[in-house]
Amino acid sequence: MRENGFVYLVGAGPGDPGLITCRGLECIQTADCLVYDRLASQRLLAHARPDAERVYVGKEAGRHALPQEEINLLLIARAREGKLVCRLKGGDPYVFGRGGEEAAALHAAGIPFAVVPGVTSAIAVPAYAGIPVTHRGVASSFAVITGHEDPSKPHSSLRWEHLSTAADTLVFLMGVENLPQIVAKLIAHGRPESTPVAVIHQGTTPQQQTVVGTLADIAARVQESGLRPPAVTVVGEVVCLREPLRWFDSQPLFGRRIVVTRARAQASDLAAHLERLGAEVVEFPTIRIVPLEWDEEVAGYDWLLFTSANGVACFFDRIWSRGGDVRAIGPARLGAIGPATAAALEARGLRVDYVPPRFVAEEVADHFPEDPRGKRILIPTARQARPVLAERLTARGATVRVLPVYETVPDAAAADEIAAQIRAGTVDLVTFTSSSTVRHFVDALGAALAAQVPAAVIGPLTAETARAAGLKVAIEAGEHTIPGLVDAVVAHFSA
């Protein structure tokens, strides 16, 4: 805790957590206290310190978790306690975010503060919908307007007679409920009824929904669609560019909610692949990797065979912790069960001598690159690993030592959240990259609930485990790798 507190007013961006600035992310990671809005992505909170205080002050029409005056007092109080406070606000703090009011209150109280600008939804949301707010030959100006003010009140602060035609593109924030009045004002003050309009709900997120029309019919179209706040309304000819410039909501996995069950340290790779293709990823790391302590001598072997990237990491990390390095393995040749495991070895500067044609343990043994008779082989692997590789190599005359270097343990912290989403019918698919993730998923949720979601599996062994557990295997990767699994998921949903 500091003697003098400090407050950062941080723009969280429009919804996509990837649009946070580097400075904003640094503030989240170092804060003692996070005060956050409804429109700030929940995934950004995962970057906060585990011991950081989290205070929700979200607002929606007619419901405020905390009035603005009390939010101001909260920021001042936490700063006076000597805390580093991150006030996380959707979009940009100074674009209809009331950040100016908070800054003024902090200044009046003598609290030091800084503003970290964010990507405003006024430009980001249209861009994600395929609509540039300016475009050569179409629009050379744009204006950002609050749509929350009631345009029909007698003394509106908006000068509609000038505003309606002052800029080529008009962007209204928070204006869905007032859309009929906004449209009427624009038409009454000179905008043609044929002017294109787009209303974009939950822009930059997998829930993004866009309704397109003209000033003459957009209010009716929005009402018919059932579209609700939050939404951004774009008025102008740039809306006609949406179809050729769509890129976000036209991706092959857009709108699909997919559960990733890999261990937390590994989930990001698969999640990133799926998110780049438009999916909403829910990470449910059903297992946690726990390195094991061991003191075996690892020199003198002809071959070291690794069956996972986890095995590579835990094996060499343990050697390092004992004061050794890669020289401890001597001149042994190296084998990997698949390209991901091979990549983990190569990342440590080690060249891989053998990867089987198909990435399962049986293939490692059956296609061994030399006669294993008389060879000494070490297999660093999981405590729960199947014995088939060691058994087959032993049957062919090799002397095999299986060395458990890690174990997988259940990690069901997110089970309640996942269970609620499955019951609500909002999960399209669950992915499995090993038999252990299948078993722990079923243990965490129960067989009946787990069986309600189609499964995508990385290979035949995982598929066998899934089917034995009563799961419906809808997708099995042709190539037993993360890219192979992603390709199979895309092919499934495209079909």
N, C-alpha and C positions, 0 to 999 in steps of 0.2 A: 504493500500500500504506500502511496506517495503522500508527502505532506500537503502538496497542492494538487488538486485534481485537474482534469482536463477533459473537454468534451469534443469529440469529432462528430460533425454532422455529415453523414456518409450517404451518398446516393447509391442504392442497391441495384439500380438498373430496372428495366421494364418487366422482368419476370424470369427470363433465361438466366440462370446463375452464372453462366459463362460470360455474361456481359458486365460483371463486376470489374471495376478497375483494379490494377495491381495495388494502388495505394489503399483503396477501400478494403480489399482483402486483408492487407496488413493490419488495418485498424481492427477488423473483426478478430483476427488471430491474437492480438495483444491486449484486447480490452478486458478490464475487470468486470464491466457491466455492459450488457447489450440491451438497448431499448429499441424494439423493432415494430414495424408496421405490418398490416395484413398483406400488402402487396410486395413485401420483401420475401424472396424465395426462402422457404424453410431449409433448403439444402445449404444455404450460406451459413446457417447457424451451426452446422456440423464442423465448420472451421474454427469455431470459438474454443477457447480453453475449456477443459472439462469442469474446472472450478469457477468459471465465469457465471455471474448472475444473469439471468435472462428475464426480461420484463416485456410482456406483450401489451401494446397500446393501440392495437388496430382499430380502424374506423370503417364502418360501412353505413350506407344510408339509413338514418334513424337509429343506429346503434353504435355507440362509441365505448370502447373498453375503458377509456380514460379521457375526460375533456382536455382540450388543448392547454388550458391554464394549469391543470394538474400535471400534464406532461412536462411543461416548463419547470414547474416546481420540483418534479422528480429528478430532472437532469441537474438542477442546481444542488439538490440535496445529495445526490450521489457524488458529485464533484467535490462538495465540501467535506465529504468523508475521505477525500484523498484518492478517489478512484479515477481510473482512466475509463471514460464512458464512450461507447460507440452508439450514436443515435442513428439507427439504420432505417432509411426511408426509401420507399419505392420510387423508382425513376431518379430524378434529380432533386436535391433538397430545395432549390430555389425556383423550380417550375411547378407552381401550384402545389407545393409540398409543405407550405407553412414553415419552411426552414428559416425564412427571414424573421418570423415571429420568435422562434426559439433562439436564434442568434441574438436578437435584441434583448430577450429576457436574460440570457447569459451575460451579455455585456453590462446590463443594468445591475446585475448581481456581482459583477467583478470576477466572473468565471472565465478563464482563458479558453478559447475554442478555435477550431479550424474547420473549414468547409472542404469536403472531398466531393467534387462534382460527380454525378452519375449520368449514365446514358438515359436520356429522357424518352419516355414512351411516345412523345410527339413525333419523333423521327424513326425510332426503332420499330415500333409496331407496324406502321405502314410499310417499312422496308421488309419485314418478315412476311407481309401479305403480298409482296411483289409490287408495291407502290412507292416510287420515289417522290418525295415531296416537291422536288424541283427536277426539271428535265429540259434539256435544250430543245427549244422550239415549242415547248408545251407550257412550262411554268418557270418563270424566273423569280418568283417570290412566294413566300408562304407566311402564314400567321398562325400562332398558337393561341387558342382561346379557351377559357373555362366554359364548360357546358353545364356546370353545376348551378350557376346562377339562373334564376327563373327569368327568362327573357320577357315574360308577360307582365312583370311587376311594373308599376308606374314609373319608377325611377331607376331603371337598369343603368348600371355603370358602363354597359357596352353601347357604343355609338353605332348602332346597326346601319344607319344611313350611310356611314363611311366604311364600316367593316365589311359589309356584304360583298363589295366589289374592289376592296383596297388591295387584295393579294390574289394571285392566281390560285393558290391552294390554301384552303382553310382547314385547320386541324383542331377539332374540339375534343377536349379531355373531360371525361366523367359526364357525358351528356346524353346517355341513353334514355333516361326517364324524361328528359326535356326535349327529346328529338322532335316531336310534332311542333312545338313552339319555335325551336331553332329553325326548322325548315320554313315555317310560315314567315318568320322575320326575314330570312334570306330572300325568299321570293318577293316579299313585299318591298324589299329595298334593292331590287334590281338583278338578282341572280335568276337566270332562266330556269324554268321548271325542268328542262332537259339536262341540267348540269349533273354529271355522274357523281355518285356518292357511294362510299364504302363504310360500313360499320364493322369494326374488328373487335371481337371479344377475346379476352385472355391472350392478347398478342404476345408472341415470342415463346409461348409455352405449348406443350403438346395438346392442350385443350383449345388452341386457337380456332376460332370460327369466324368466317367472313361473310357478310351479307352485302350484296352489291345492288344498286338501283339508281334512281335519279331523285332529284328533289321532289318530283311529283309523287313518287310511290315508295320511297325508302322507309318512311315511318310504318306503312302498312306491311312491308316486307319484313321488317325487324319484328313487329308484333307477331306476325304469322310464324316466324322462325322460333319464337320463344327466347330470343337472345337477351341476356341479362347483363348488368354491370359486373365487372369493370369492362369498359369498351372505349375505343377511340374512333371518332368519326372523321373521315377525310372527304372534303368537298372540292371538286375540281376535275379538270380534264386528265390529270395524272392517273386517276382511277382506271382509265381505259388501258393503261399499260400493265395492269395486273396479270392478265392471262399470259402474255409472253415472258413476263419477268417473275412469275411465281417460282419459288425455289424451296420454300420451307414446308408449306402444307401440301406439296406435291411429291415429297419423298416417299419411298416405298413402305416405310414403317410408321409414317405419320399417324398419330392418333392411337397407336397400339401401346398398351401398358404391359410391360414385360418384367417379370421378377427374375433377378439374377441371384443365384444361390452360392456363388463361389465364396471362398474365404475372403474376408474383408481386404486383406493386402493384395489380393489378386483380382477382385471384382472390377476394378477400374478399367482394365484392358477390355474386357467383354462389354462393359457398360458403355465405354467410349465408342466402340464399334457400332453398337445399336443406336446410340444417341445421334451419331453422325448421319444415320439413315432415318431419323425422325421419330424414333420410339421414345416413349417416356419410360425410363428405367427406375424400378424400385429395387434397391439393393437389400437383400435378405441374406447376410452371410451366415448360413446355417452352421458353418464350422469355423473353428479358429485353429490356426497352426501353432503348435507348441513344440519348440525345439527340445530335444532330449540331450542329456549329458552322457558322454561316453568317452572312454579312454583307450580304445582299441588301437593297435598298431596298424597303420594303413599302407605301409610300404611292403614291397615284395609280391604284389599281385600282378598278374599279366593283364587283367582287364578290370576296369571299374565301370559298372553299368548303372546308369541313373534312370529312374522311372518317373521323375517329375522335377519341375523347376524348384519345388519346395525342398526336395532332397538335395539338390545342388547347393542351395543357399544354406541349409542347416548343416550340411557336411563341411563345407569350407569355412563357415563362420565358427564352427566348433574347433576346427584345426587352428584357426587364427587366435581364438580365445585361449588356447593352450600354449600359445607362443610360437606356433609353427606357421608355415605358409604352404603354397602349392607344391613346393619341393618335397613335402612329406609323402606324396604318392609315388615318388620315384618315376621310372619310365613306363608306368602302366599305360595301356591304350584305353581310350574312353569311348563308351557307347551311350546313346540317349534313346529313349523310347519314341521320341517325336521331335518335331522342329522347335517347339517351345522349350523343351528341356535342353536341346542342343544350343538354342540361343542363350539360355542361362549360363551354360558352360563357356560359350564364346565370349560372353560379356565379361568373363573373368580372364580372358586372354588364353583360353584353352581350345585347341583344335579338336573337333570331334571326329573319331575314326569310323563310327558306324551308327547309322540310323536305319531301322528296318523299313521295308516298303509300306507296311501298314502299322499304325501306331498303337499296338497292343502287346502285352507281355508275351503272348504265344508267338508272335512274329519275331520278337527279339531272339527267342531261343531257336525257332525253326529256321531262320535265315541268318544264323550267326556266320560271320564272314570267314571263319576258319574252323577247323576241327577242334572242338572244345576239350577233347580228351587230354587229360593231364594238365590243363590250364587252371591256374588259381584265379578265381573271379570273386570280386567284392561287389555287393549290391547295397548301396546306401538307399534306404527307402523308409516308408512309413511303418509304424508299429503294426498298423492294421492291414498292411498290404497283402494281396493274395500270394500264396506260395508257389504259383504255377511256374514262374520264371526260374526260380531256384530248382524246383523239382525237375523240370525238363532238361536244364543244363547238367544237373547231377546225373540224370539218366543217360546222358550222352558222354559221361566220363569225366566231367569237370569237378574240381573241388571248389564248392561254392560257400561263401560266408555272407549271410544276410545281416546287415547292420542297421537296426532301427535308429534313425537320426531325428525323427519327429513323430508326433502323433496328432490326430485331429480330435478335437473335443467339441461338443455342441455349443452353439452360440445362437440362442433363440431370443435375443433381446427385442427383436422387431416382430415377434410372432403375433402379438395382438393386433398390430396395425395391418399386417398382411392378411390375417384371418378376416378382419372387418372388410377389407377390399374384395376378398374372394366372395364373401357372403353377399356383398353388394353387386357382384357380377361385373366388376370393373377391371379385372385382370384377364388379359388375353392369352398369356403364355407364361410358363415358368421354365427356366433353363437349368440344366444339370450338366456339370462337367466331370463328375466322378460319382461312383456308387455311394461314397460317404455322404455327399451332399443330398442324395436321394433319401438315404436312411434318416439323416438328421431332419430333413424337411418334413417327412412323414411323422417322425417322433414329436416334432414341435407343434404340428397342426392337427395331428390325428389323421388316420387313413381316409376317413370319409370326406373330410374337408379338402385334403390334399388332392384327392381324386377328381375334384370338380374342375380343375384347371388343366388344359392340354399341356403336355410336356415336350420340351425339345432337349435332346440328349446328344452328347458329343461322340458316342460310339456304342458298339454292340454290347459291351459289358455293362455300361451304365443303363442302356435300354433294358437289358435283362433284369437288372436290379429294380428298375422302375416298374416294369410289368409285374414282377413278383410282388411288389408292394401295392399293386392295384391301380397304378397310375395309367392314364391313357397317353401313350407315346405317339404324338402326332408328327414329330419331326426327328429324324436321325441324320446326323451329319455324314456326308459321303466321305469327306476327309476329316479325320479325327483331330481337328485343331480348332482354335477359337475362330479364325477366319472361315473355316469350313462350316462351323456351326452357324455363324452369322449368314453365310450364303444360303444355307438350308432354310433358315428362318425367313429370309427375304423371298426365296422361291415359293415357300408355303403361302405366305400372305399375298404374293403377287398372283398366284394361281387362284 
